[in-house]
Amino acid sequence: MTIKPLADNVVIKATAAEETTKSGIVLTSASKEKPQIAEVVAVGPGGIVDGKEVCMTVKPGDKVIAAKYAGTDIKLDDEEYTVLHIADILAIVE
């Protein structure tokens, strides 16, 4: 099954959460934060949203930084994804 976002929505898949800190401390699952860096899986067509033209500036495969609590988390075929608006993507990681 595939996800095809509509309008100015983007589907992202989070990268693996850090399991150890830079100093070597092992983190428990409860103390891990939701990762902010994710890979773009699918991009909506953009177009006119709320009377304004929205240009989609990301493409599938891009690594992006998303707002921390943005979007809707979904689970499909045992994979976890987040669907969010293009405005909730803060940067592209190069």
Summary of the structure (lengths in Angstrom):
residues: 94
radius of gyration: 14.7
end to end distance: 29.2
largest distance: 50.0
contacts: 234
relative contact order: 0.30
helix: 6%
strand: 45%
